């Protein structure tokens, strides 16, 4: 058996916040998480020690990072340094993003 290839359909989703479903793949020092957002879902303001890069695959979200607000949509990327306050709101359409994390988030495994 190899541990190199993964299908997202085989990874059991988690729901860290109502309306948000995640599936993660990871190594010892790197993690990618596919995040699916229902319209109207909200990620409350928070911070964490992980660096985060968010890439929007489809849909759009209103994000606030360190007090700066912007609507991001398909093809946009957002970089969030360690311990910076941020939040997001999904306005009116199903949205999919991929987040890269460093270090790995144990709570998303």
C-alpha positions as CSV (number, residue, x, y, z in Angstrom):
1,X,0.0,0.0,0.0
2,X,1.3,3.5,-0.8
3,X,0.4,6.7,1.0
4,X,1.3,9.0,-1.9
5,X,-2.0,9.4,-3.8
6,X,-5.3,10.6,-2.3
7,X,-8.8,11.1,-3.5
8,X,-10.8,13.7,-1.8
9,X,-14.0,11.6,-2.1
10,X,-12.3,9.0,0.2
11,X,-11.5,11.6,2.9
12,X,-14.2,12.0,5.5
13,X,-15.2,15.7,5.7
14,X,-15.1,17.7,8.9
15,X,-17.4,20.6,9.7
16,X,-15.4,23.1,11.9
17,X,-18.1,25.7,11.5
18,X,-21.7,25.3,10.5
19,X,-22.0,25.4,6.7
20,X,-18.3,24.8,6.1
21,X,-16.9,21.4,5.1
22,X,-13.2,20.6,4.9
23,X,-11.0,17.7,3.7
24,X,-7.3,17.8,4.3
25,X,-4.2,16.1,3.0
26,X,-0.9,16.6,4.8
27,X,2.7,15.6,5.4
28,X,4.8,16.3,8.5
29,X,5.4,20.0,7.6
30,X,2.8,20.9,4.9
31,X,-1.0,20.7,4.6
32,X,-3.6,21.5,2.0
33,X,-7.3,21.8,2.9
34,X,-10.2,21.9,0.4
35,X,-12.9,24.0,2.0
36,X,-16.5,24.1,0.8
37,X,-18.7,27.0,2.0
38,X,-22.5,27.1,1.9
39,X,-24.0,30.5,1.0
40,X,-24.4,32.7,4.1
41,X,-21.7,30.8,6.1
42,X,-19.4,32.9,8.3
43,X,-15.9,32.3,9.6
44,X,-15.8,34.4,12.8
45,X,-12.8,36.7,13.5
46,X,-9.9,34.6,14.8
47,X,-6.1,34.2,14.6
48,X,-3.8,31.2,14.8
49,X,-0.1,30.5,14.8
50,X,-0.2,28.9,11.3
51,X,0.6,30.8,8.1
52,X,-2.2,30.5,5.7
53,X,-2.6,30.9,1.9
54,X,-6.1,30.8,0.5
55,X,-6.8,30.2,-3.2
56,X,-10.4,30.6,-4.4
57,X,-11.4,27.9,-6.9
58,X,-15.1,28.9,-7.4
59,X,-17.5,31.4,-5.9
60,X,-16.6,34.4,-3.8
61,X,-16.1,35.5,-0.2
62,X,-15.8,38.8,1.7
63,X,-12.7,38.6,3.8
64,X,-11.2,40.9,6.4
65,X,-7.5,40.5,7.1
66,X,-5.9,42.7,9.7
67,X,-8.7,45.3,9.2
68,X,-8.5,45.3,5.4
69,X,-11.7,44.1,3.7
70,X,-11.9,42.8,0.2
71,X,-14.2,40.5,-1.8
72,X,-12.2,37.7,-3.4
73,X,-13.4,35.4,-6.2
74,X,-12.2,32.6,-8.5
75,X,-8.5,32.9,-9.2
76,X,-7.7,35.2,-6.3
77,X,-5.3,34.3,-3.5
78,X,-5.0,35.7,0.1
79,X,-2.0,35.4,2.3
80,X,-2.5,35.5,6.1
81,X,0.7,35.7,8.2
82,X,0.9,34.0,11.6
83,X,-1.3,35.5,14.4
84,X,-3.0,38.1,12.1
85,X,-6.8,38.6,12.8
86,X,-9.0,37.6,10.0
87,X,-12.6,36.6,9.2
88,X,-14.8,35.7,6.2
89,X,-18.4,35.8,5.0
90,X,-19.8,33.9,2.1
91,X,-22.4,36.1,0.5
92,X,-24.8,34.3,-1.8
93,X,-23.2,31.4,-3.7
94,X,-21.5,28.1,-3.0
95,X,-17.8,28.7,-2.7
96,X,-14.7,26.4,-2.8
97,X,-11.2,27.3,-1.7
98,X,-8.0,25.5,-1.0
99,X,-5.9,26.6,2.0
100,X,-2.2,25.8,2.4
101,X,-1.0,25.7,6.0
102,X,2.3,25.8,7.7
103,X,2.8,24.3,10.2
104,X,0.2,21.5,9.9
105,X,-3.0,22.2,11.7
106,X,-3.7,19.2,14.0
107,X,-7.4,20.1,14.3
108,X,-7.8,19.8,10.5
109,X,-6.3,16.3,10.3
